[in-house]
Every structure is written in C-alpha cells, then in structure tokens.
C-alpha cells in the first residue's frame, strides 16, 4: 500500500530540528526552512518508506529476524507494541554493549533466564536458601527487562531498524562492523550516510514515530504472510501425491473385484 503524503503531514513527520543543529548531509531530504526549523520533504519520505518496506518484506519472507531498536522515552512503547505484534525482537531498554558483536555472550544470558525458569518448574529453586532465591529472582527480573524481548532471537538478525541513530550510535556501529543492513528514521540533525535505508522523518514526536512504525510493521507482516503462503504451497505439493495415491487405491480395489 502506497504511503500518502497527507497522512505523514498530519502526523508531523515533516518537522525537523533547528537549522543550527542540522547535519549538511541531510540537505537532499530538506524541503525548506521555516521559523528557524528545517522542514523535511515528505514526498521523499513517502518514497523511502516504500523502498525500505519492500526490502524489509524480503528479509522477513526469507525467515530472518529484524531487530528493532529505540531506547528514547517517546518511542519505547510504540516499538514494543509494533515489533511485538509481528513477533520481531526489540530493544527498548539500554543497548547491551556487544549485543551483536559479542552475540554468543548475550545468548548465554538469555539461556540463563531459561535455566532459572527450569529450576522453578522442577523444584530446584525451592531447595535454595531464602537469600539465594531472592538473588536469583532479582537476576531473572533484570535479564527479563533487558533481554526478554530478544529471547527468540537465536542468531544474528537479518536487519536492524533504528529510531534516532544519534542516540543508538553504539548499535549502529556494531551493525556496520557485521555488515547487517541498517534501516532507520533519520532526523535533520543526523548523518544519513551511516544508514543503508534512510527514512527522513521527525524522530522526536510519538505521532510521527507511530506513523512510520505502522507502515514498517505492515510491510514486515506482508513478508511474513508471503513466507507462510510459500510454506503452505510446499506442504500441499508434498501431500498431493499421497492424496492421489489414496484416491487411486479404492479404484484399483474395485477393478480387481
């Protein structure tokens, strides 16, 4: 579904930063200056959302995960809702250093959560002293808060989607090191050259973030639906000969009689 410029305008996606705070590399995406604020060219934003959406849909259709990153207050809940709704991992608390570059260690921490859960199920947890149980509970709560949303991410993601690349610069650097494609909402105060798929947009207002994330989540959802349909088609192809054989069996039996 094509993005309407009017809906982006209504969501305030066009409001950039103060002109004195701008990054000159964002010049191609700036439409004009008004009252000391840069106005983003929404026609370019709409085109970039479509472009990023098509690429994200392909990644989702291939079975790879897309990791969403947004730790700023006005984006956290939106990202958790949108990414969670399409069953994609997300980071909305502090970015754990080495999240990508030292993924093995992060996976160990996630497995620690699972082992604590097993302890509680098999009764081992109750054999610990009261003090030890309290410590284990605190550790479990801390791990859940920071890593609970990536517990299903068993390998490095196929892409990173970031809200505010200045704030999430550590995540950007780690993805660059590993050649993981970076998709991001980029405001006028940031350098778009750090990102593979730039979506020029206001990354401070929750309405703007919500609007962009809705389109992105829809695109990913479309890719997941395509993958599901392909899997169903493969299963149907495998089952077809069996069904034919079943139908043929009674006919053969009748002929023998």
Backbone bond lengths (Angstrom), bond angles and torsions (degrees), N, CA, C in turn:
res aa  C-N    CA-C-N  psi(-1)  N-CA   C-N-CA  omega(-1)  CA-C   N-CA-C  phi
1 X - - - 1.461 - - 1.533 109.45 -
2 X 1.340 116.37 123.89 1.465 121.15 -178.12 1.530 110.26 -66.04
3 X 1.320 115.51 146.19 1.469 121.20 -179.33 1.527 109.31 -84.61
4 X 1.322 116.34 132.44 1.466 121.49 178.60 1.531 109.87 -88.80
5 X 1.324 116.03 131.14 1.464 120.95 178.80 1.537 110.42 -62.53
6 X 1.328 115.87 -35.35 1.477 120.84 -178.46 1.536 111.67 -59.62
7 X 1.344 116.58 -42.32 1.473 119.19 -178.55 1.530 110.96 -69.35
8 X 1.326 116.79 -31.92 1.470 120.38 177.14 1.527 109.78 -68.20
9 X 1.332 115.52 -39.26 1.465 121.87 179.32 1.530 110.39 -63.28
10 X 1.332 115.54 -44.58 1.471 120.77 -179.41 1.532 111.93 -64.53
11 X 1.331 116.25 -28.52 1.474 120.30 -179.56 1.532 112.14 -87.18
12 X 1.338 116.87 -1.64 1.472 120.15 178.55 1.516 114.22 74.21
13 X 1.336 116.17 25.33 1.471 120.88 -178.46 1.533 110.63 -65.94
14 X 1.337 116.95 -23.05 1.472 121.76 -173.02 1.530 114.48 -79.61
15 X 1.339 117.85 -13.63 1.468 119.05 -177.13 1.528 111.60 -76.83
16 X 1.341 115.30 115.99 1.465 120.40 176.84 1.519 110.13 -93.61
17 X 1.341 115.91 -158.90 1.471 121.35 179.66 1.521 110.91 -93.40
18 X 1.313 115.98 177.04 1.464 121.27 173.95 1.519 108.71 -57.83
19 X 1.337 116.41 142.85 1.474 120.22 -176.27 1.531 112.06 -58.32
20 X 1.345 117.25 -33.78 1.474 119.09 -178.54 1.532 112.22 -71.09
21 X 1.329 116.74 -15.45 1.472 119.61 -179.56 1.530 112.71 -98.73
22 X 1.312 117.77 4.58 1.464 119.12 -170.75 1.534 113.24 -75.55
23 X 1.327 115.06 159.86 1.465 121.82 172.41 1.527 106.22 -103.45
24 X 1.339 118.09 120.61 1.471 121.25 -176.51 1.533 113.77 -55.80
25 X 1.326 117.60 -22.44 1.468 120.31 179.04 1.532 112.83 -69.74
26 X 1.344 115.29 -11.91 1.467 119.67 176.88 1.534 112.09 -87.82
27 X 1.321 116.72 -0.60 1.479 121.99 -177.75 1.535 113.89 -48.88
28 X 1.353 119.80 -42.86 1.473 119.30 -178.83 1.536 114.02 -61.69
29 X 1.336 116.56 -19.49 1.468 120.18 -176.34 1.535 113.08 -103.23
30 X 1.349 115.86 -0.77 1.462 120.09 -179.24 1.525 110.20 -92.97
31 X 1.332 116.22 128.82 1.465 121.52 -178.49 1.529 111.06 -86.09
32 X 1.331 116.06 -46.47 1.462 120.63 -178.71 1.526 110.14 -166.23
33 X 1.333 115.10 179.29 1.460 120.85 175.70 1.525 108.10 -117.25
34 X 1.332 116.69 134.56 1.467 119.90 179.35 1.527 108.85 -138.29
35 X 1.321 115.80 122.96 1.483 122.03 179.63 1.529 112.36 51.49
36 X 1.315 115.41 42.40 1.467 120.22 176.77 1.518 114.58 76.78
37 X 1.342 116.54 10.56 1.473 120.85 179.31 1.527 109.70 -121.99
38 X 1.304 117.11 139.21 1.466 120.75 177.45 1.535 110.05 -79.01
39 X 1.313 115.13 137.61 1.461 121.79 177.55 1.528 108.37 -106.24
40 X 1.320 116.38 125.89 1.472 122.15 -177.58 1.528 110.18 -79.81
41 X 1.318 115.90 141.45 1.471 122.16 178.25 1.537 108.96 -75.51
42 X 1.325 116.22 105.11 1.466 120.57 -173.77 1.532 113.63 -71.44
43 X 1.321 117.15 -20.95 1.475 119.09 176.06 1.532 109.12 -66.25
44 X 1.334 114.33 -37.66 1.477 118.79 177.66 1.535 110.00 -71.96
45 X 1.327 116.64 -37.10 1.466 120.59 177.80 1.528 110.06 -60.80
46 X 1.331 116.16 -46.99 1.475 121.08 -179.13 1.527 110.86 -59.73
47 X 1.342 116.21 -43.83 1.470 121.04 179.78 1.531 110.57 -64.09
48 X 1.340 115.68 -40.11 1.467 120.25 -178.85 1.536 112.04 -70.60
49 X 1.341 116.89 -32.49 1.470 119.41 176.61 1.529 109.21 -64.99
50 X 1.335 116.18 -43.47 1.472 120.79 178.72 1.531 111.00 -61.42
51 X 1.328 115.46 -43.79 1.473 121.27 -179.13 1.533 110.87 -63.85
52 X 1.338 115.55 -48.16 1.474 120.22 179.62 1.526 110.65 -64.65
53 X 1.334 116.01 -39.86 1.472 120.78 -179.62 1.511 112.34 -60.86
54 X 1.333 116.26 -42.77 1.470 120.69 179.43 1.530 110.79 -63.49
55 X 1.346 116.48 -41.43 1.476 120.68 179.85 1.525 111.27 -68.31
56 X 1.331 116.93 -40.39 1.467 120.83 179.44 1.531 111.48 -67.12
57 X 1.331 115.96 -37.44 1.466 120.37 178.29 1.530 110.49 -61.82
58 X 1.343 116.18 -39.26 1.481 121.26 178.65 1.525 110.52 -63.86
59 X 1.332 116.17 -43.89 1.477 120.75 -179.79 1.531 110.06 -63.37
60 X 1.333 115.99 -43.92 1.471 120.48 179.29 1.530 110.53 -64.14
61 X 1.342 116.73 -40.13 1.472 121.31 -179.96 1.527 111.66 -66.17
62 X 1.347 116.26 -25.00 1.475 119.75 179.75 1.530 111.82 -80.64
63 X 1.337 116.26 -8.26 1.466 119.51 178.22 1.517 114.46 95.27
64 X 1.342 116.80 1.61 1.470 119.83 179.02 1.533 110.37 -85.03
65 X 1.320 115.57 152.86 1.471 120.88 178.85 1.537 110.16 -87.12
66 X 1.326 115.92 151.60 1.466 122.15 174.89 1.520 106.29 -115.26
67 X 1.328 116.58 120.60 1.464 121.11 -177.87 1.529 109.77 -91.98
68 X 1.336 116.58 120.56 1.463 122.35 179.22 1.526 109.34 -94.50
69 X 1.344 115.97 134.32 1.465 120.35 -177.24 1.523 110.88 -129.59
70 X 1.324 116.24 121.34 1.469 121.43 176.50 1.515 109.08 -160.48
71 X 1.327 117.26 106.94 1.472 119.51 -177.59 1.530 112.09 -104.70
72 X 1.342 117.62 -1.17 1.471 118.67 179.46 1.527 109.43 -77.89
73 X 1.317 114.84 146.98 1.464 122.52 -172.14 1.530 113.87 -51.22
74 X 1.343 116.72 -47.59 1.469 119.65 -173.50 1.530 113.62 -75.71
75 X 1.337 116.72 -7.37 1.469 119.64 -178.96 1.526 113.66 -109.24
76 X 1.332 117.20 -22.07 1.470 122.16 -172.72 1.529 114.46 -52.05
77 X 1.318 115.26 -56.44 1.470 119.63 -175.52 1.532 111.63 -65.63
78 X 1.332 115.81 -37.53 1.471 120.38 -179.36 1.524 110.13 -63.84
79 X 1.336 115.97 -46.95 1.463 120.57 -179.49 1.529 111.09 -64.73
80 X 1.337 116.50 -42.29 1.468 120.29 178.75 1.535 110.55 -59.83
81 X 1.328 115.89 -41.52 1.466 120.55 -178.97 1.539 111.68 -69.34
82 X 1.334 115.88 -48.93 1.475 120.10 -175.68 1.532 111.98 -69.78
83 X 1.341 117.04 -46.39 1.471 120.63 -179.54 1.533 110.06 -68.13
84 X 1.337 116.11 -42.24 1.472 120.16 178.34 1.516 111.79 -61.83
85 X 1.334 116.23 -36.00 1.464 121.46 -179.21 1.513 114.21 -65.12
86 X 1.348 115.79 -25.18 1.480 119.57 179.07 1.538 110.99 -109.90
87 X 1.346 114.41 15.57 1.470 121.22 176.51 1.532 113.06 59.08
88 X 1.334 116.20 42.09 1.459 121.33 177.14 1.532 109.80 -111.76
89 X 1.323 118.06 147.31 1.471 120.89 -179.68 1.533 111.56 -69.69
90 X 1.329 116.19 153.85 1.460 119.16 178.58 1.525 110.73 -152.80
91 X 1.334 114.72 153.94 1.460 121.58 175.48 1.525 107.21 -121.37
92 X 1.337 116.67 117.72 1.457 119.79 178.86 1.529 111.67 -122.71
93 X 1.331 115.98 -6.02 1.468 120.06 172.44 1.531 106.35 -96.73
94 X 1.314 117.28 -164.28 1.472 120.00 179.53 1.526 110.79 -58.75
95 X 1.352 116.43 138.43 1.462 120.38 176.83 1.521 109.46 -67.62
96 X 1.353 118.53 122.27 1.477 119.11 179.85 1.533 108.83 -76.03
97 X 1.319 116.89 117.77 1.469 120.60 -179.89 1.526 110.54 -54.08
98 X 1.341 116.79 132.61 1.463 120.44 -178.21 1.520 112.85 83.76
99 X 1.327 115.76 9.88 1.473 120.79 -179.98 1.533 111.41 -50.58
100 X 1.339 116.38 -40.31 1.466 120.62 179.63 1.530 111.62 -102.57
101 X 1.334 116.02 -46.69 1.470 119.80 -175.27 1.528 112.75 -71.34
102 X 1.330 116.73 -21.64 1.468 120.33 177.78 1.530 108.60 -126.80
103 X 1.319 115.31 50.18 1.464 122.61 -171.44 1.534 113.16 -60.81
104 X 1.331 116.38 -31.78 1.475 121.11 -179.25 1.535 110.45 -59.38
105 X 1.338 115.92 -43.05 1.471 120.66 -179.97 1.526 110.72 -66.47
106 X 1.328 116.45 -40.22 1.471 120.84 178.88 1.533 110.00 -63.21
107 X 1.340 116.12 -40.67 1.465 120.36 178.65 1.535 111.12 -62.92
108 X 1.334 116.12 -35.01 1.474 120.18 178.07 1.520 110.07 -63.22
109 X 1.348 115.78 -40.24 1.469 120.35 178.84 1.527 110.83 -64.94
110 X 1.339 115.69 -39.29 1.479 120.15 178.38 1.532 110.00 -65.60
111 X 1.337 115.81 -40.08 1.474 120.19 178.90 1.531 111.28 -66.30
112 X 1.330 115.80 -29.51 1.473 120.88 177.64 1.534 109.70 -61.06
113 X 1.345 115.19 -39.03 1.477 119.64 176.95 1.520 110.34 -59.81
114 X 1.340 115.27 -45.75 1.466 120.84 -178.59 1.532 110.70 -63.57
115 X 1.335 116.18 -37.89 1.469 118.86 -178.39 1.543 110.61 -69.82
116 X 1.342 116.83 -34.42 1.479 120.41 176.47 1.529 109.13 -65.69
117 X 1.329 116.30 -41.40 1.474 120.68 178.10 1.531 111.38 -61.48
118 X 1.347 115.28 -38.71 1.477 120.09 178.36 1.523 110.57 -65.82
119 X 1.342 115.55 -40.43 1.476 120.73 178.07 1.530 111.27 -57.81
120 X 1.327 114.46 -39.17 1.470 119.43 -178.68 1.531 111.21 -71.31
121 X 1.318 115.99 -32.62 1.468 120.35 -179.42 1.518 112.08 -75.53
122 X 1.347 116.04 -43.28 1.481 118.14 -174.94 1.535 113.85 -86.87
123 X 1.348 116.42 0.11 1.462 119.05 175.23 1.526 114.64 92.60
124 X 1.345 117.84 -6.83 1.472 121.08 -179.63 1.524 110.84 -60.61
125 X 1.316 115.33 -35.99 1.463 121.75 -177.22 1.531 111.13 -56.81
126 X 1.338 116.70 -39.64 1.464 120.99 -176.96 1.532 112.73 -73.90
127 X 1.333 118.24 -12.35 1.477 120.77 177.95 1.539 110.44 -82.23
128 X 1.341 116.97 -11.54 1.467 120.73 179.54 1.527 109.70 -78.46
129 X 1.326 115.36 159.85 1.477 119.20 177.23 1.530 108.62 -72.26
130 X 1.315 116.39 164.73 1.473 121.04 -178.27 1.534 110.50 -58.29
131 X 1.331 116.55 -40.89 1.471 122.10 -178.67 1.539 109.94 -65.31
132 X 1.336 116.12 -43.76 1.473 120.51 -179.90 1.529 111.06 -65.12
133 X 1.341 115.90 -38.64 1.468 119.88 179.14 1.522 110.81 -63.38
134 X 1.324 115.43 -38.81 1.467 121.10 178.97 1.535 110.33 -64.57
135 X 1.340 115.61 -43.12 1.472 120.74 179.65 1.533 110.98 -63.56
136 X 1.329 116.22 -43.00 1.467 121.45 -179.76 1.537 110.15 -65.09
137 X 1.327 116.07 -41.08 1.474 120.57 178.34 1.524 111.77 -62.72
138 X 1.335 115.02 -41.03 1.473 119.78 179.06 1.531 110.72 -64.93
139 X 1.328 115.13 -42.14 1.470 120.23 179.23 1.526 110.05 -62.88
140 X 1.330 115.92 -43.81 1.477 121.25 -179.45 1.533 110.64 -61.82
141 X 1.332 116.27 -42.76 1.472 121.27 -179.96 1.538 111.01 -64.83
142 X 1.337 115.78 -40.01 1.471 120.40 -179.85 1.530 110.48 -66.50
143 X 1.333 115.95 -45.06 1.470 120.51 179.03 1.526 111.14 -63.26
144 X 1.334 115.75 -40.79 1.475 120.73 179.57 1.522 110.57 -62.40
145 X 1.322 116.34 -43.01 1.466 121.05 -178.47 1.529 111.37 -63.08
146 X 1.340 116.11 -44.24 1.469 120.11 -175.42 1.526 114.59 -87.79
147 X 1.338 116.63 -32.33 1.464 119.14 -172.42 1.528 115.67 -126.47
148 X 1.319 116.71 -2.46 1.465 120.22 -177.30 1.516 113.52 -56.56
149 X 1.339 115.68 -35.19 1.468 120.48 -176.84 1.533 113.34 -77.03
150 X 1.348 117.21 -5.78 1.474 119.09 177.11 1.532 111.50 -117.26
151 X 1.326 116.68 15.42 1.471 120.30 -175.77 1.534 113.00 -61.09
152 X 1.341 117.46 -26.00 1.476 120.29 179.95 1.528 112.91 -90.02
153 X 1.332 116.97 -1.47 1.469 120.13 -178.42 1.526 109.27 -87.48
154 X 1.322 116.34 92.94 1.468 120.71 -173.63 1.530 113.77 -87.17
155 X 1.331 116.67 -9.00 1.475 119.81 175.25 1.528 108.52 -144.84
156 X 1.320 116.53 171.56 1.465 120.36 -178.64 1.526 110.41 -57.59
157 X 1.334 117.44 142.68 1.467 119.62 -178.16 1.525 112.93 -68.44
158 X 1.329 115.41 159.07 1.469 120.60 178.03 1.508 111.15 -81.59
159 X 1.334 117.11 -16.34 1.466 122.04 178.88 1.520 110.08 -164.13
160 X 1.340 114.21 162.91 1.459 121.73 177.94 1.529 107.42 -121.31
161 X 1.342 117.29 132.34 1.467 119.64 173.07 1.526 107.70 -115.89
162 X 1.337 115.91 121.59 1.462 120.60 -172.45 1.531 111.94 -119.93
163 X 1.333 115.53 139.12 1.465 121.55 170.33 1.529 106.12 -106.48
164 X 1.337 116.70 116.18 1.469 124.30 -179.13 1.536 112.07 75.69
165 X 1.323 114.73 88.92 1.478 119.54 -175.73 1.527 112.51 -72.13
166 X 1.346 117.09 -20.77 1.475 118.91 177.52 1.517 109.85 -69.99
167 X 1.307 115.34 -44.73 1.469 120.39 -179.03 1.535 110.79 -68.42
168 X 1.322 116.81 -38.56 1.472 121.25 -176.06 1.532 111.57 -98.70
169 X 1.332 117.24 37.50 1.479 121.08 -175.10 1.533 112.88 -62.39
170 X 1.328 117.43 -29.70 1.482 119.24 179.91 1.530 109.53 -68.96
171 X 1.326 115.80 -43.00 1.472 120.19 178.21 1.532 110.29 -61.53
172 X 1.333 116.00 -41.44 1.472 121.80 179.76 1.541 109.53 -60.74
173 X 1.328 116.57 -46.83 1.485 120.63 -178.44 1.525 111.47 -62.08
174 X 1.341 116.40 -41.90 1.471 119.99 -179.40 1.532 111.02 -64.78
175 X 1.326 116.40 -41.78 1.474 120.63 179.18 1.523 110.53 -65.41
176 X 1.337 116.45 -39.23 1.472 120.69 178.74 1.529 110.75 -62.23
177 X 1.333 116.44 -42.87 1.474 121.25 179.74 1.527 111.67 -58.38
178 X 1.330 116.07 -36.30 1.466 121.20 -175.42 1.531 112.99 -99.15
179 X 1.356 115.83 7.92 1.478 121.07 -179.26 1.530 113.28 56.20
180 X 1.325 116.00 36.35 1.467 120.75 175.41 1.536 106.87 -86.72
181 X 1.336 118.52 125.70 1.470 120.30 -178.99 1.526 111.59 -58.06
182 X 1.352 115.54 135.80 1.467 120.90 -178.34 1.529 110.08 -111.73
183 X 1.324 115.35 124.45 1.466 123.42 174.38 1.523 105.51 -110.46
184 X 1.326 117.89 138.18 1.465 117.42 -178.28 1.514 114.04 -158.28
185 X 1.344 114.16 150.95 1.461 121.40 166.12 1.524 105.18 -79.75
186 X 1.327 117.02 122.76 1.470 120.70 -176.32 1.522 109.74 -120.80
187 X 1.336 116.60 119.86 1.465 122.04 179.86 1.529 109.54 -87.77
188 X 1.331 117.37 173.29 1.471 121.09 -173.67 1.526 114.08 -70.98
189 X 1.338 117.68 -9.01 1.470 120.47 179.21 1.532 112.26 -95.67
190 X 1.344 117.29 7.71 1.477 121.07 -175.36 1.527 111.91 -118.22
191 X 1.333 115.26 162.31 1.466 121.27 -179.60 1.526 110.02 -94.81
192 X 1.334 118.39 108.76 1.466 120.93 -176.30 1.528 114.23 -69.31
193 X 1.347 116.80 -12.52 1.474 119.91 -178.38 1.526 112.45 -67.77
194 X 1.347 116.06 -14.53 1.471 119.73 179.60 1.527 112.53 -79.81
195 X 1.334 115.49 -9.33 1.465 120.87 -170.94 1.528 111.58 -117.31
196 X 1.339 116.76 141.37 1.470 121.12 178.80 1.524 111.60 -78.07
197 X 1.335 116.52 -39.98 1.472 121.57 179.19 1.526 108.30 -125.22
198 X 1.334 114.71 102.43 1.463 121.54 -176.47 1.533 110.41 -88.64
199 X 1.339 116.35 131.02 1.468 120.63 169.90 1.529 105.16 -116.81
200 X 1.368 117.13 97.65 1.467 119.19 -179.37 1.529 109.73 -65.50
201 X 1.323 116.81 119.80 1.470 119.99 -174.67 1.516 111.80 -166.37
202 X 1.309 115.15 158.53 1.457 123.97 173.45 1.536 107.85 -66.87
203 X 1.329 116.93 112.95 1.474 119.08 -177.26 1.529 112.35 -102.00
204 X 1.355 116.18 15.47 1.468 120.32 -179.06 1.524 113.64 -107.37
205 X 1.334 116.92 -29.83 1.471 120.26 -176.91 1.527 111.03 -90.54
206 X 1.339 116.29 132.55 1.466 120.02 -177.57 1.533 112.43 -62.07
207 X 1.346 117.87 -33.75 1.470 120.44 179.37 1.529 110.79 -63.81
208 X 1.328 115.52 -41.92 1.467 121.27 178.85 1.529 110.88 -65.81
209 X 1.332 116.22 -45.66 1.474 121.54 179.97 1.530 109.55 -61.40
210 X 1.326 115.83 -44.05 1.458 120.73 -179.26 1.532 111.76 -61.95
211 X 1.325 115.96 -41.60 1.471 120.79 -178.82 1.530 110.85 -63.66
212 X 1.336 116.66 -47.67 1.475 120.74 -179.55 1.525 110.59 -64.95
213 X 1.332 116.39 -45.32 1.465 120.57 -178.21 1.530 112.15 -64.40
214 X 1.324 116.88 -32.42 1.468 120.53 177.99 1.528 109.92 -62.76
215 X 1.341 116.49 -45.70 1.467 120.68 179.17 1.537 111.28 -65.36
216 X 1.330 115.55 -41.25 1.470 120.51 -179.71 1.534 110.24 -64.20
217 X 1.338 116.61 -46.08 1.467 121.05 -179.79 1.531 111.16 -62.88
218 X 1.327 116.88 -38.06 1.471 121.02 178.21 1.524 110.83 -63.40
219 X 1.341 115.78 -40.61 1.471 120.59 179.55 1.528 110.87 -64.48
220 X 1.329 116.00 -44.92 1.471 121.19 178.87 1.527 109.95 -63.44
221 X 1.314 116.06 -41.95 1.463 121.58 178.70 1.534 111.00 -59.58
222 X 1.336 115.27 -39.49 1.471 120.34 177.07 1.523 111.56 -62.73
223 X 1.338 116.45 -40.48 1.468 121.03 177.57 1.515 111.96 -64.78
224 X 1.338 116.06 -39.51 1.472 120.96 178.97 1.534 111.00 -66.49
225 X 1.340 116.08 -38.59 1.469 120.95 178.51 1.529 110.49 -65.08
226 X 1.330 115.03 -38.53 1.477 120.57 178.23 1.531 110.27 -62.96
227 X 1.339 115.21 -42.73 1.479 120.27 178.83 1.529 110.78 -62.61
228 X 1.325 115.55 -42.82 1.467 121.14 179.80 1.530 110.52 -61.93
229 X 1.340 116.00 -43.51 1.467 121.22 -179.27 1.531 110.99 -64.52
230 X 1.340 115.94 -39.95 1.474 120.60 178.90 1.527 110.58 -64.29
231 X 1.338 115.89 -42.25 1.477 120.40 178.92 1.526 110.54 -62.56
232 X 1.339 115.75 -42.66 1.465 121.07 -179.75 1.525 110.53 -63.45
233 X 1.349 116.49 -38.24 1.466 121.63 179.51 1.526 110.91 -65.38
234 X 1.352 116.13 -40.14 1.474 121.39 179.23 1.533 110.03 -64.61
235 X 1.339 115.43 -44.24 1.479 120.47 178.81 1.526 109.82 -61.81
236 X 1.336 116.86 -43.48 1.467 121.96 -179.95 1.525 111.29 -61.38
237 X 1.342 115.82 -39.17 1.472 120.72 179.13 1.528 110.76 -64.36
238 X 1.346 114.95 -40.25 1.473 119.60 -179.80 1.528 111.49 -69.22
239 X 1.327 114.94 -36.60 1.462 120.34 -177.14 1.534 113.04 -76.89
240 X 1.341 116.63 -25.30 1.477 121.11 -176.03 1.533 113.42 -54.70
241 X 1.357 119.66 -50.27 1.473 119.83 179.43 1.533 113.16 -59.53
242 X 1.361 115.81 -36.98 1.477 120.10 179.44 1.531 110.04 -64.56
243 X 1.345 115.57 -43.04 1.466 120.49 -179.52 1.534 110.33 -64.06
244 X 1.342 115.53 -41.06 1.475 120.31 179.12 1.530 110.40 -63.39
245 X 1.340 115.15 -41.50 1.466 120.11 -179.70 1.529 111.11 -63.64
246 X 1.352 115.82 -39.18 1.469 120.41 178.44 1.521 111.54 -63.88
247 X 1.350 114.62 -41.33 1.475 119.41 179.97 1.522 110.85 -68.07
248 X 1.335 115.30 -36.26 1.467 120.47 -176.92 1.527 111.46 -71.72
249 X 1.337 117.35 -30.23 1.469 121.33 -176.19 1.531 113.35 -58.86
250 X 1.346 120.54 -49.73 1.474 119.81 179.81 1.534 112.53 -63.66
251 X 1.341 115.62 -34.91 1.472 120.69 179.44 1.528 109.50 -63.34
252 X 1.347 115.38 -44.69 1.467 121.01 -179.71 1.535 110.17 -62.81
253 X 1.340 114.99 -40.16 1.464 120.34 179.65 1.523 110.75 -63.23
254 X 1.317 117.72 -41.29 1.475 122.22 179.68 1.527 110.80 -63.92
255 X 1.354 115.01 -39.71 1.478 119.29 -179.49 1.513 111.34 -64.33
256 X 1.351 114.95 -37.07 1.466 119.77 -179.55 1.533 111.00 -65.80
257 X 1.353 115.00 -36.82 1.460 119.39 178.86 1.523 110.51 -65.15
